[in-house]
Amino acid sequence: MTTTDTIAAVKTTSTPSATSKTAGTVGSLKDFSSQSSGVRLVDITKVFPTPEGTGETIAVNNVNLDVEDGELVTLLGPSGCGKTTTLRMVSGFEYPSAGHIYIGNRDVANVPPNKRGIAMVFQSYALFPHMSIWENVAYGLRTRKLPKEEVIARTDKVLKLMDIAQYQRRFPNQLSGGQQQRVALARAVVIEPAVLLFDEPLSNLDAKLRERMRDELRSLQQRLGITSIYVTHDQAEAMAISDRVVIMKDGNLVQAGSPEDIYEYPTSTFVANFIGKANFVTATFVRKDGPAAIVRVPGEDVELVIPKPGKIEFKEGARCCLAFRPEHVALSRSGQGFPGQVTRATYFGDMVEYVVETKTASLTIEVNNPQISERFAVGDMVHAALDMDCVRLLADDAPVVE
Amino acid sequence: MSSVAVSALEPGIAPDRSPGKKVSSKTGMKSLNRLVRQPILLITVLSVFVLLFIFVVLPMFNVIKIAFSDENGFTWDYLIKGLSKPVYQRTFLRSIILGVIVAFTSTAVGYLFAFATTRTEMKGKKFFNIMATLPIISPPFVVSLSIIFLFGRQGLITRGLLGIKDANVYGLPGLVVVQTMSFFPVAYMTLRGILMSLDDSVEDAAFSMGASRGRIFRTVTLPLTMPGIISALLLVFIQSMEDFSNPAVIGGGFSTLSVDAYRIINGMNDMNMGCMLAIMLLAPTVCAYLLQKYWMRKKSFVTVSGKPTQARRKLHEKHIVYPLFAGCCFFTGVIILLYGTVLMGAFVQTWGVNYVLTLKHFSYVLTLGAGVIKNSVILAAVAAPIGGFLGMVIAYLTVRQRFPGRRLMEIASMLMFAIPGIVSCIGYVATFNTKPLLLTGTAVILVATFTFRNIPVAIESGTSTLLQIDTSIDEAATISGAGTWYSFRTITLPMLRNAFLSGLTYSFVRAMTAVSAVILLISPHWNLATTKVFALFEASQFSDAAAYVVIMIVIILAAMGIINLLVNLLLKPRAKAPSAEAVEAALQAQGSSK
């Protein structure tokens, strides 16, 4: 397996920086990932009875996913897409209606959650309110009936790693949100889990703290190298922390790939619209020209050449959809592109967002740095020129415009 | 790099939403399998079911069986008798009439206190709160006793002040007063909860739109508290119907079902008719209980919106507060008078004749009655922790675990709440006087009756606490490696501390004060203080009864203090962490072992 080699390499390269920071007292951070292993979901399906008890709904539909050792994979999707159910099946709190889950090479179908050797950080942190911070963190070790010295030593190591050792005699309600978050993480990491599961762990924090904890969490995960599955509905969070993003919708796995991959090459209008903003213009596929595609936009009397249309194949004459980001359009008063009229201009400080009505579509366009770029007013006639390198061709399935 | 296998997913093609034919929510891990995998859980669930069957379901079944059978087997005779004989008809009707009257009077008094203590800026709200909850923990007979002291033949007021020679306090009016003073706290507690959860901003909104205070009360407050009022009415109705001690000693010629059922079994030895009367008593109380459950489920339209962001100015207009204050003072005064009278009655030579202070009643009680008081305390002290613990276990099982028959367990464990004491008493007599369940005359039957009659309250408080605790806390324990028992012991039970405490206290108090539930179960060897007091009533030894009651009050208050102390001592969370030296030593030990 070449992949494991690369992961191992990543681990060794990531540890020196960590050990240098916490050298001496703490020992090797590699210990924390000693039990870490990959996770494999094979044809996982989960069916729930409806609340009325009359029928059944499919919460997760035939999902396959392979998480490598040491990787952080994010399950991203709108609420009700099945991401939390998937996570809970890995944790063992839900049992799949069909399919298999492997942690390492072990099929965990018959392993209850408390025997899976995994850890979870909960949305509400779920700290034990009647226990001190020390007891909270040591809990997993004490359930394992480890010798007292080992419990104390390992707990101490994690408390120092998380920088919460000074609070060990406090109760959870005496800590701030960020500190509670660290305790929750410490409690999860201390058992040296095979997999670390995160169930929207940052959604209870305010925006500024959320960003800070997000970065902290990412750097920690990279230093420790524990396999992680992270559930969130916040696409910015997913982009920021993931090795790989898995997008789910209505129980289906829609697309999976690196953050760059997902943003730059969405394979469906849903993904394009869910990750960032996107414009969609309906077109007719004319023909292929090497890697490029040539399309015709009805109503506009031009053939467009799209150099990097993406991977989807179309028949000649088929309907398709041009997808491009608001920042991939340049506006000018005269010149190239689709002619149209500004119907809305919203000032955000770092950019201005325009809505331009062309003959065939309503485009959202972002112009950066409004202090030095040209400004337009509502009612102005403009031309919207696409950056053709950034346009993708997607199946035309009428995306929902909000 | 990407090793993700995207299944069933060609872009733009709607994925197949129907999984393979065999897959359904039933496949995979079933709850039963899950139970089998956890032997401790399985054993616990099974034992709870067995206990509930033996001590709750079986006695009730036997009551019904006996009521519908004679030597020749099944018969409608007793039902026909019960419904057609004027004497039974009258008893049934009287019980209902009494229940309805007391329900309304108690709810009215309870509403007065609840409204005054939650909705106004009145002085002494805390004091009124204490006074209005006090009767709940008091032994039975207190109110009856002081009513007799005050208004009886030798009554301080009737004879002493008004000079009436043969005042008759026995009968419906006396009963209404006694039961109202005994049961209005039930209504008060229910209504207080509802009124406190009512967001006062709705009243402020009505006020800002120009409504008068009276109009607001009529159009906003009263309708919003209606579920609470109905619930209080039903709860008091149940209490009044099942009340045994007050009608038994102060009812006089006014017979009620619970007393008649007892007299028929105890005096006439007619078990079948007694069971039929028990069923005639059971039917309305169970109906009222179910109705109450139904109403409280609908209480969700009460505007609960968490904590108010700022303290609002409550009702302070003099013309509103003063009459409410006067009302509270009046009833508080009555309570103080009632308890004071009993206290005094325990210390005087002969009530109505000779008011010289004496300790002779106490010495009488302590020489002749030390045994029964000891019995009461021991049995209550044994039953209370069992009931408290069992209550927590059942609450945990029904709220947090999934297993077949969970709803059944919930219903069976709460059933006893709706069953009048005398009915369960008859059921126990019928069930436990033959082998293999021969328990009559033992302490076990008394402990069992205390335990199972009092768990509903422990379960209720445990359940409501558990429902407020996020499930993820349990899951966090599980994922950390804790098994069911370890997680229950280290996480659930400590967090249920307050619920456990209130369950424990309630169980103890109820066990100390039970009359009707044990009246047929006591034996010469295991006699109890309450039944002894009842016997003293029958013999008109009121001052001796008063001494008993005073001692019981002292014991109950002391026990509450001790329970509180114990639970705090044993279960209070302490912020624990090893000392710096311990950490150092552990690190060294670890370092050397590696």
Contacts between the chains, C-beta under 8 A, distances in Angstrom:
chain1	res1	chain2	res2	distance
A	3	B	3	7.6
A	43	B	7	7.4
A	45	B	19	4.8
A	45	B	20	7.8
A	45	B	23	5.4
A	47	B	19	7.0
A	47	B	23	5.8
A	47	B	24	5.5
A	47	B	25	4.5
A	47	B	27	7.8
A	48	B	25	5.5
A	49	B	25	4.6
A	56	B	24	6.0
A	56	B	25	5.2
A	58	B	17	6.3
A	58	B	19	6.4
A	61	B	8	7.3
A	61	B	15	6.8
A	61	B	17	6.4
A	61	B	19	6.4
A	62	B	7	5.3
A	62	B	8	5.6
A	62	B	19	6.3
A	63	B	7	7.0
A	64	B	4	7.3
A	64	B	5	4.3
A	64	B	6	7.6
A	64	B	7	4.9
A	65	B	4	6.1
A	65	B	5	7.9
A	66	B	3	4.6
A	66	B	4	6.4
A	66	B	5	7.2
A	68	B	3	7.0
A	91	B	475	7.6
A	91	B	479	6.0
A	92	B	479	7.9
A	93	B	475	5.9
A	93	B	478	7.7
A	95	B	28	4.2
A	95	B	29	3.4
A	96	B	28	5.7
A	97	B	19	7.6
A	97	B	23	4.9
A	97	B	24	6.6
A	97	B	25	6.4
A	97	B	27	4.9
A	97	B	28	4.7
A	98	B	19	6.5
A	98	B	20	6.5
A	98	B	22	7.5
A	98	B	23	4.4
A	98	B	27	6.5
A	98	B	28	7.2
A	109	B	29	8.0
A	112	B	34	7.9
A	112	B	37	6.3
A	112	B	38	7.6
A	112	B	478	7.9
A	113	B	475	7.5
A	113	B	478	4.9
A	113	B	479	5.5
A	114	B	478	4.9
A	114	B	479	6.9
A	114	B	480	7.6
A	114	B	481	5.0
A	114	B	482	5.8
A	114	B	483	5.8
A	115	B	481	7.6
A	116	B	479	7.8
A	117	B	481	8.0
A	118	B	479	6.5
A	119	B	479	6.2
A	119	B	480	7.3
A	120	B	475	7.3
A	120	B	476	7.0
A	120	B	479	4.7
A	122	B	472	4.3
A	122	B	475	7.1
A	122	B	476	6.0
A	123	B	472	7.2
A	124	B	470	5.3
A	124	B	472	5.5
A	126	B	470	6.3
A	126	B	472	3.9
A	126	B	473	4.7
A	126	B	475	6.8
A	126	B	476	3.9
A	127	B	473	7.9
A	127	B	476	7.7
A	128	B	473	6.5
A	128	B	476	7.4
A	128	B	477	7.4
A	128	B	491	6.0
A	129	B	473	7.8
A	129	B	495	6.9
A	130	B	494	4.7
A	130	B	495	5.8
A	130	B	497	7.7
A	130	B	573	4.0
A	131	B	573	6.7
A	131	B	576	7.8
A	132	B	573	8.0
A	132	B	574	7.7
A	132	B	575	3.9
A	132	B	576	5.2
A	132	B	577	5.6
A	133	B	575	8.0
A	133	B	577	7.5
A	134	B	576	6.5
A	134	B	577	3.6
A	134	B	578	7.1
A	135	B	576	5.7
A	135	B	577	7.5
A	139	B	477	7.1
A	139	B	480	5.2
A	139	B	482	7.6
A	139	B	490	7.6
A	140	B	480	3.6
A	140	B	481	5.5
A	143	B	477	7.9
A	143	B	480	5.8
A	143	B	481	4.2
A	143	B	482	4.6
A	143	B	483	7.9
A	143	B	486	5.9
A	144	B	481	5.6
A	148	B	586	7.2
A	149	B	585	7.2
A	149	B	586	4.0
A	149	B	589	4.3
A	149	B	590	5.9
A	150	B	586	7.5
A	150	B	590	6.3
A	151	B	586	7.9
A	152	B	578	5.1
A	152	B	582	6.0
A	152	B	583	5.7
A	152	B	586	3.7
A	152	B	587	7.9
A	153	B	583	7.5
A	153	B	586	4.5
A	153	B	587	5.1
A	153	B	589	7.5
A	153	B	590	4.2
A	156	B	583	5.0
A	156	B	586	7.3
A	156	B	587	6.8
A	168	B	577	4.2
A	169	B	575	4.6
A	169	B	576	7.7
A	169	B	577	4.8
A	170	B	575	6.2
A	171	B	573	7.1
A	171	B	575	5.9
A	187	B	476	7.5
A	187	B	480	6.9
A	191	B	480	6.6
A	191	B	481	6.8
A	197	B	479	7.9
A	199	B	472	8.0
A	244	B	2	7.4
A	244	B	4	7.5
A	246	B	4	6.9
A	250	B	17	7.9
A	251	B	17	8.0
A	252	B	8	7.0
A	252	B	9	6.6
A	252	B	15	5.0
A	253	B	4	7.5
A	253	B	6	6.0
A	253	B	7	6.8
A	253	B	9	6.8
A	254	B	9	6.8
A	255	B	6	7.1
A	256	B	2	6.5
A	256	B	4	3.8
A	256	B	6	6.6
A	257	B	2	5.6
A	257	B	4	7.5
A	258	B	1	7.6
A	258	B	2	7.8
A	261	B	2	7.6
A	267	B	11	4.5
A	268	B	11	4.9
A	268	B	12	6.6
A	312	B	11	5.6
A	312	B	12	7.4
A	394	B	11	6.9
A	394	B	12	7.2
A	395	B	11	5.4
A	395	B	12	2.6
A	395	B	13	7.9
A	396	B	12	7.7
A	397	B	12	5.4
